[in-house]
Amino acid sequence: MNYLKTVVFVLFCLISCTNAFAQKHPSLMLTEIQLPHIRTGVQQYPLLQTSYESLKAEADLALKSPLNVPIPTDGGGGVTHEQHKRNYINILNCGVAYQISQDKKYADYVKDILLNYASQYQKWPLHPKRKPNHPAGKIFWQGLNDCVWQVYVIQGYDLVYNALTTKERQQIEQNLFMPILKFLTVDSYETFNKIHNHGTWNVAAVGMTGYVLNQPDYVEMAIKGSKKDGKTGYLAQINQLFSPDGYYMEGPYYQRYALLPFILFAKAINNYQPQLNIFEYRDKLLAKAINTSLQLTYTNGVLFPFNDAIKDKTYESIELVYGLNLAYADIKEENHLLEIAQKQGKVIVSDAGLKVAKAIAAGKTEPFKYQSQWIRDGGNGDEGGVGVLRAGDNKDQQALVFKAASQGMGHGHFDRLNILYYDNNTEVFVDYGAARFINIESKRGGHYLPENTSWAKQTVAHNTLVVDEKSHYQGKEELGEKQHPELLYFSNQPLLQVLSAKETHAYADVDLYRTTALVKIPEFHKALLIDVYQAKSASSHQYDLPFWYNGHVVNASFKINAFTNHLTALGKDYGYQHIWKVAENNIDAKGGFITILNQKRFYTTHFTSGQPLVVKQIAIGANDPDMSLFPGKGFMLSQPTANQQTFVSITEAHGGVDPINETITAAGSGISNLTLLNSDDKQTHISFQLKGKTYNYTINYQDKNNYITFK
Amino acid sequence: MNYLKTVVFVLFCLISCTNAFAQKHPSLMLTEIQLPHIRTGVQQYPLLQTSYESLKAEADLALKSPLNVPIPTDGGGGVTHEQHKRNYINILNCGVAYQISQDKKYADYVKDILLNYASQYQKWPLHPKRKPNHPAGKIFWQGLNDCVWQVYVIQGYDLVYNALTTKERQQIEQNLFMPILKFLTVDSYETFNKIHNHGTWNVAAVGMTGYVLNQPDYVEMAIKGSKKDGKTGYLAQINQLFSPDGYYMEGPYYQRYALLPFILFAKAINNYQPQLNIFEYRDKLLAKAINTSLQLTYTNGVLFPFNDAIKDKTYESIELVYGLNLAYADIKEENHLLEIAQKQGKVIVSDAGLKVAKAIAAGKTEPFKYQSQWIRDGGNGDEGGVGVLRAGDNKDQQALVFKAASQGMGHGHFDRLNILYYDNNTEVFVDYGAARFINIESKRGGHYLPENTSWAKQTVAHNTLVVDEKSHYQGKEELGEKQHPELLYFSNQPLLQVLSAKETHAYADVDLYRTTALVKIPEFHKALLIDVYQAKSASSHQYDLPFWYNGHVVNASFKINAFTNHLTALGKDYGYQHIWKVAENNIDAKGGFITILNQKRFYTTHFTSGQPLVVKQIAIGANDPDMSLFPGKGFMLSQPTANQQTFVSITEAHGGVDPINETITAAGSGISNLTLLNSDDKQTHISFQLKGKTYNYTINYQDKNNYITFK
């Protein structure tokens, strides 16, 4: 860390020596010097053109609507909440529209609404809908939203600055922005100095405002913390919130959200104090964080939804448009980013967006380079991580996600060694994500539902092993925070991609080992998902391994015989109370298979454990009085009692149906005779047949140089 | 019908006077005279080019695969079944590829495979997987597929005719096609003379083969029936299978399927005997049938799935590509058809496809003209019908489908006065369609499942009224066939679109009246769905009105309180045994509302009946031991006991969520105070408030000139 220390020291000096900033406006996402090029660019480059047109249409809509700055009253999703959100978006849009069109009506809108806010803001108390033990805002129920508001609004102000009179500026700065700076740094002292995404939004709001208002003291606090000692503030957050691989411990959904204030503030720092080389900081950490965010998506654009996550969230979200634009324009012109920019369908109307749109118009787009990789978690990169294996091209890609990361704080789920599996641009083995209807007031005011704790976070809601119907770490965050899984092996050889990890603290006396792989046999189009889950204990336990799937069961090696006239809940606690037991079958030691038809393709999962098993068909929805849970189906491999247990499965993607032409191909799986030959501390050895040929797959747990053999 | 009689008489004379046909090859979908234009067209017009490229790629794949003419063994979806299907497609593709590319290798493929069939066909007995009481084939388990095979293969033969030696032709004609003609007309006499889509495929196969082989006798039989008296055969089928509006009584899914042999044979007749003016027959019936097929789709391309229907079926299916191409090229050049051709993404590589692709390339495309219309059912147009109301443009259209048609023979459902509702390019109130996994052998060999009868056909599986937990006509086809609903009123005024019909025979002593409407209030973006369902009886009954929806309940006027630890089936018979009762609420006489979030838009259904009601939350899946039923959710308005009952509902589409930007608009419905003021034989009068204004909606059952008032 000597390199890091030196950088930090140099930065400290630079910051401390700076007393005032160049006061050109605008100087944030759009700069005076690039403005003429953007003005012509919106007529030349299609993506910039449509992005500007849609922004301008919204700005025009804002101009047509009555100016509305209501007294803050409602919680998330409510009328005043949504109005203040719309206002900050309008302020930014009109600011940009003013600079591009040079039509003063847009600047007048920003002026009028800011003067209105300035006339009221100081009269507002803390928000009436604030919650105990949660930092309050004044404009919104939580302080976080006030910070976001300010990050947008200060940009809008910067954009119309030159259109305002000195008196108008004074009114706005003295009655609105300076009080906000005080509120964010003094009244919200704790959040301002927190190493947390709420803290990042706060320091970004303060720092960007500090630059625009030429208040170096606030900028210094934003970068180094209230005490200016570097223990808190922006740099401390970069140091502590991301792993060396740019992974944010709360997971992709919050990584995306956390990213925006980091990069907006970075851009501001880079414009006002280029000598700080902020994009180089911590071995180009911000570039890595942006890249890792994109690598944590599937080809359909959706962010891998482990931990608390709203499942519809894609890389089209504005944070990743900003991220990609800045990564391309200010960090490194990697042309494969342009494919995603095209799929995002927009750029930021800004210096960076200009570059991206220009490059696309010049035909520089290359396919995005999805990587098979192990992404380390933890400030030092030594607290487990997330593995992603990919096979196939960007049009029809298999992706296997392996969650072996740290707990992820309050938004973490108890899903150690969980897997998610994607193919054919859709989910195959799924993660429920979060139980939350964001912004929908009738569903608990848009907050996380009680079912987020009782269901979504629990182990059984995931595709990983549950012991004795209890969640990992008894479902207690404080216990989970202390431990993390350990990577045993990672390989990204094209034909044999493997991730193997162990988790030995989730249960008092059971050690969990999972080795999951995408194995490509050259004659076959699709890789096989080979999954070996070993549980070891000195005493006897119940072991349940659910696979939550999308699609519909169309075949099985056994007659399912679902319950007919009544259903009961599978258990009483740890999420089991939310599961309906739909069917239960005893399977002999040979194992069996289940075939699912999902988005017109077949997936057959062959399974065995070398012992008799119980297979349960399960469905989400029990103990859900408000009907808040989304439907979902799974099958669960279950061993009622054993010390050692190894679950082996191979999932083959095969054939498909064409409902338009009513044709069908390869409805049957090619695999047969899946056999667990032995499984112990040293080795797990399985064999199976495919088109008349026998294959052997061996995991050598104690031999890192020869961890997997396949022949 | 004098006009019709005259046409038929003229046709009879013309056909009878014809003894031999012009023997140019090819003369079916591609003709000698157009071939040079098609050959240049595949290089000029993008849609023809990509269509040909994809056809040629498949032809090339066929050439690379080993020639395989297996002895017929397997049922639907099985290996030999799929192989013989692939063969007929390959034969046609290679025939076309030969004529376009003039590369003899494609003709050689067709020659080799046909000689192979010719060497085997006569040895094959009736198919071993044939079913009792179902016409058997020789190549396939049912005779229908043999006919389809022949319709494709005769086209392939016609295309390579000139590349064969006389001896080769003789071998193929004498050992394959002549025996097939005999099989289809003699061994399958009954089907050949049946007024049914199986009959149409049969006569088309026979007639087209008759033309190509210059066998006028077979052509005449195909057109006029075995006895050549016109009581059966092609013309009789046109007369009897379609209503005067071109509606095919089995519903859209089978209409599409039935259409293909009609139009292929029509094209053949038109080419060989243009003097018959077949496209003019029965007041341009075939043109109407094609148009009606397209009008029975929603903007997402899906055919309205009432009666037995596979729900993924869209207008992209090959039958409607043929239909559209011929309608445009041979009947009338309506440029609005080109929008659908573009969405189909292909044309037939043929004379007709050339015209369509050329017109699209010339920029003639116009938006497809979806119509609000009443489509009559029955040979004379007097057996009820299907109503479709549309509001909004093709990008975001509301569509309300009202099923008041005749039973629809064996594929009909017991769903009198059912409604389907679409918006935002998706289903809102849904029809289950058929319970069938077509071609998937593990699911009952791909045939209809037992659940098709026990669930999909039953009344409660639809959005219509069930009395005393029994289906319409006791679920008996023979009873349903005797009766049909009666249209009371239809209006397609832009602001007040209404369909009203009665069904007075579905139950012994209950009369059903439903009036369903799309009502547009100019200030509001979306029309309101106002639905009034009146049941009248002298005695007391239980009345259940289910609404099966897509999406998720996010709000209700009452606390739902779903059952927590166990679920039970809703009933014992008529489909009720397949429903889980999820929740049950008593609602007072004022009624209430339920809000559903579906594809990011809100739908609030306000309901009342002026009396206390029970509202049940229901889900599909009980008594389904093989897990064959797809999941589905509904709410059911239920009146445990009453003589007269009127259910009133208004469904408002409003607002939406944007998960990418995490914003929300208009989560609450604007409607309030829905009140049923009175409902009797003469009138139903309701009122409601919307944004502070009171609206009155009155149905005057006895006044056709003033049936609805709304103010």
Interface residues (C-beta under 8 A of the other chain):
Chain A: G77 E82 K85 I310 D312 K313 T314 E316 S317 I318 F437 I438 N439 I440 E441 S442 K443 G446 H552 V553 V554 N555 K559 I560 N561 A562 T564 N565 H566 L567 T568 A569 Q577 W580 V582 A583 T595 L597 Q617 G621 A622 N623 D624 P625 D626 M627 F630 P631 K633 V657 P659 I660 N661 E662 T663 I664 T665 A667
Chain B: G77 E82 K85 I310 D312 K313 T314 E316 S317 I318 F437 I438 N439 I440 E441 S442 K443 H552 V553 V554 N555 K559 I560 N561 A562 T564 N565 H566 L567 T568 A569 Q577 W580 V582 A583 T595 L597 Q617 G621 A622 N623 D624 P625 D626 M627 F630 P631 K633 V657 P659 I660 N661 E662 T663 I664 T665 A667
